[in-house]
Amino acid sequence: MTESFAFEPRNAAECMEVLQQDTLVPRGLGRSYADQATNDQHYVAVCTKMNYFMAWDEANGILECQSGTSLEEIINTFGPKGWLPMICPGTKFVTIGGAIANDIHGKAHHIDGSFVNCVLSFTIMLADGRILTASRTENEDLFWANFGGLGLLGVILTAKIKLRKIETTYFRQKSMVIKDLDHMLEAVTKYDETFNYSVAWIDALATGKKLGSGVLTLGNAAKLNELPEKLKADPLKLHATSKLFVPFFLPSFVLNGLTVRMMNKVIAFVQNSPKDFVHYEKFFFPLDAINNWNRGYGKRGFIQYQFVIPEANGRQNLKEILELIAASGCRPFLNVFKKMGEGQGILSFPFKGYTLAIDFPVSRELHAFTPKLDEKVLSAGGRLYLGKDGMLTAAMFRAMYPQYEQWLAVKRKYDPHDRFSSNIGRRLELSARS
Ligand SMILES: Cc1cc2nc3c(=O)[nH]c(=O)nc-3n(C[C@H](O)[C@H](O)[C@H](O)COP(=O)(O)OP(=O)(O)OC[C@H]3O[C@@H](n4cnc5c(N)ncnc54)[C@H](O)[C@@H]3O)c2cc1C
């Protein structure tokens, strides 16, 4: 349980006013999974009112907007004009500030890389009130340290980002049932060459010969001439806002071994969709269709544990990790697997290798289990995604991100007195004084 003082600034001056009294951390739509955008007993600047579009260069597809603008707002405005964000995570309810601070990635990471690849520059308010522009050629250290910088270097105010030209808001999709881990690794390697979007659901309860089995979903943006006649009538259609929701927290006993197994079968069936063309909404953001979906995990909630490990010895390491999870008794629920491309920002999560994101309902066993999993991931040469982590220790973080000293040097330069501070910053000792 944590309590912070939230305020909703409309500009840099309002952030500065608070910063002169106390520490703060910026926050977007709060879609990171743990303590990234909280600041116990101190301030949180909820930036969602800083959400104006400032300039649009149609010829080059470059949008300048305030940092509290969400991907949803961008899609709703620019989708019908034939443009979508270049990098889409699994939800559209994220702001540009949040997307930069976690250097988010999507299903096309192996082709498009992470969010940094669509950002030309941003402006940021620093601890001393200066507003600087950061880009690949101006204040480069500040630029690279903010991708994965968890809001601990300043308040990002505006950004220039590149959108992607599209002919339709549909995707040509192909799904296939995967029988085991060898099949999975062979399929992702083979199809990542021909499909820009690729993600797999893995049945993390499967063991023995079925270890690593699941469903691989692949896709490419659909061109206008490929669409079936009935979709051609409105090729840039937007999706209506979903009215489905989970009305209350489900009791924890609902997620027992049996129901998780049954749900895994349902997910496998739904994922293996026979539909050739799917709308971007279903393709990118399936969970957005159910408001308050997190209530399904009960009041104790869940953690999402996402790691990436190198390709070298990847098969053996994945096998051991999946066996460890299946034997843990921790009831892994939604497990998303993908092959990643190269990473870039100083503390950005991705690097070339295999990533697996697992939802675990919070339980007593889980607290004892994740440190074991951390050790295994580390020994495989891997690391956790800080945008989702809620349990890593400072020592384990430093072992997983040995480049942390390089980031701390930037922190000491721009925020020597730790005016920007947060719960995760304290937990992982991401402080100028450490
Ligand atoms: C259903 C779901 C699916 C997801 N799928 C993916 C996925 O596929 N890939 C992926 O990478 N992530 C994914 N995420 C995580 C999500 O994309 C990131 O956590 C993202 O950063 C959330 O953005 P936000 O606006 O909600 O930021 P918040 O959660 O509010 O904040 C995240 C971080 O950004 C910082 N921040 C926010 N605004 C600013 C600002 N103006 N200036 C400086 N720092 C700022 C905060 O301090 C914090 O450290 C998913 C999350 C959910 C809930």
Ligand as a Chemical Component Dictionary entry (heavy atoms), coordinates in Angstrom:
data_LIG
# 
_chem_comp.id                   LIG 
_chem_comp.type                 NON-POLYMER 
_chem_comp.pdbx_formal_charge   0 
_chem_comp.three_letter_code    LIG 
# 
loop_
_chem_comp_atom.comp_id 
_chem_comp_atom.atom_id 
_chem_comp_atom.alt_atom_id 
_chem_comp_atom.type_symbol 
_chem_comp_atom.charge 
_chem_comp_atom.model_Cartn_x 
_chem_comp_atom.model_Cartn_y 
_chem_comp_atom.model_Cartn_z 
_chem_comp_atom.pdbx_ordinal 
LIG C1  C1  C 0 -2.552 -4.321 -20.780 1  
LIG C2  C2  C 0 -1.158 -3.784 -20.851 2  
LIG C3  C3  C 0 -0.336 -4.179 -21.892 3  
LIG C4  C4  C 0 0.967  -3.680 -21.991 4  
LIG N1  N1  N 0 1.736  -4.097 -23.022 5  
LIG C5  C5  C 0 2.994  -3.630 -23.134 6  
LIG C6  C6  C 0 3.820  -4.013 -24.231 7  
LIG O1  O1  O 0 3.406  -4.784 -25.112 8  
LIG N2  N2  N 0 5.060  -3.502 -24.306 9  
LIG C7  C7  C 0 5.532  -2.608 -23.368 10 
LIG O2  O2  O 0 6.682  -2.165 -23.506 11 
LIG N3  N3  N 0 4.802  -2.237 -22.323 12 
LIG C8  C8  C 0 3.534  -2.720 -22.186 13 
LIG N4  N4  N 0 2.763  -2.330 -21.128 14 
LIG C9  C9  C 0 3.340  -1.380 -20.161 15 
LIG C10 C10 C 0 3.098  0.085  -20.583 16 
LIG O3  O3  O 0 3.238  0.253  -21.955 17 
LIG C11 C11 C 0 4.147  0.975  -19.928 18 
LIG O4  O4  O 0 4.170  0.778  -18.537 19 
LIG C12 C12 C 0 3.947  2.459  -20.202 20 
LIG O5  O5  O 0 5.096  3.145  -19.743 21 
LIG C13 C13 C 0 2.713  3.015  -19.510 22 
LIG O6  O6  O 0 2.516  4.366  -19.892 23 
LIG P1  P1  P 0 1.709  5.342  -18.938 24 
LIG O7  O7  O 0 1.407  6.593  -19.681 25 
LIG O8  O8  O 0 0.558  4.639  -18.329 26 
LIG O9  O9  O 0 2.807  5.677  -17.857 27 
LIG P2  P2  P 0 2.794  5.444  -16.253 28 
LIG O10 O10 O 0 2.554  4.029  -15.978 29 
LIG O11 O11 O 0 1.936  6.455  -15.623 30 
LIG O12 O12 O 0 4.319  5.778  -15.952 31 
LIG C14 C14 C 0 5.330  4.932  -16.456 32 
LIG C15 C15 C 0 6.693  5.606  -16.285 33 
LIG O13 O13 O 0 6.729  6.756  -17.124 34 
LIG C16 C16 C 0 7.126  7.898  -16.386 35 
LIG N5  N5  N 0 6.464  9.065  -16.994 36 
LIG C17 C17 C 0 5.148  9.188  -17.305 37 
LIG N6  N6  N 0 4.920  10.404 -17.853 38 
LIG C18 C18 C 0 6.122  11.057 -17.906 39 
LIG C19 C19 C 0 6.533  12.346 -18.345 40 
LIG N7  N7  N 0 5.691  13.244 -18.848 41 
LIG N8  N8  N 0 7.855  12.678 -18.215 42 
LIG C20 C20 C 0 8.739  11.782 -17.717 43 
LIG N9  N9  N 0 8.394  10.548 -17.293 44 
LIG C21 C21 C 0 7.116  10.192 -17.378 45 
LIG C22 C22 C 0 6.670  7.606  -14.965 46 
LIG O14 O14 O 0 7.409  8.331  -14.014 47 
LIG C23 C23 C 0 6.905  6.106  -14.872 48 
LIG O15 O15 O 0 8.231  5.827  -14.487 49 
LIG C24 C24 C 0 1.462  -2.781 -20.999 50 
LIG C25 C25 C 0 0.637  -2.377 -19.943 51 
LIG C26 C26 C 0 -0.661 -2.873 -19.860 52 
LIG C27 C27 C 0 -1.532 -2.419 -18.718 53 
# 
loop_
_chem_comp_bond.comp_id 
_chem_comp_bond.atom_id_1 
_chem_comp_bond.atom_id_2 
_chem_comp_bond.value_order 
_chem_comp_bond.pdbx_ordinal 
LIG C1  C2  SING 1  
LIG C2  C3  SING 2  
LIG C2  C26 DOUB 3  
LIG C3  C4  DOUB 4  
LIG C4  N1  SING 5  
LIG C4  C24 SING 6  
LIG N1  C5  DOUB 7  
LIG C5  C6  SING 8  
LIG C5  C8  SING 9  
LIG C6  O1  DOUB 10 
LIG C6  N2  SING 11 
LIG N2  C7  SING 12 
LIG C7  O2  DOUB 13 
LIG C7  N3  SING 14 
LIG N3  C8  DOUB 15 
LIG C8  N4  SING 16 
LIG N4  C9  SING 17 
LIG N4  C24 SING 18 
LIG C9  C10 SING 19 
LIG C10 O3  SING 20 
LIG C10 C11 SING 21 
LIG C11 O4  SING 22 
LIG C11 C12 SING 23 
LIG C12 O5  SING 24 
LIG C12 C13 SING 25 
LIG C13 O6  SING 26 
LIG O6  P1  SING 27 
LIG P1  O7  DOUB 28 
LIG P1  O8  SING 29 
LIG P1  O9  SING 30 
LIG O9  P2  SING 31 
LIG P2  O10 DOUB 32 
LIG P2  O11 SING 33 
LIG P2  O12 SING 34 
LIG O12 C14 SING 35 
LIG C14 C15 SING 36 
LIG C15 O13 SING 37 
LIG C15 C23 SING 38 
LIG O13 C16 SING 39 
LIG C16 N5  SING 40 
LIG C16 C22 SING 41 
LIG N5  C17 SING 42 
LIG N5  C21 SING 43 
LIG C17 N6  DOUB 44 
LIG N6  C18 SING 45 
LIG C18 C19 SING 46 
LIG C18 C21 DOUB 47 
LIG C19 N7  SING 48 
LIG C19 N8  DOUB 49 
LIG N8  C20 SING 50 
LIG C20 N9  DOUB 51 
LIG N9  C21 SING 52 
LIG C22 O14 SING 53 
LIG C22 C23 SING 54 
LIG C23 O15 SING 55 
LIG C24 C25 DOUB 56 
LIG C25 C26 SING 57 
LIG C26 C27 SING 58 
# 
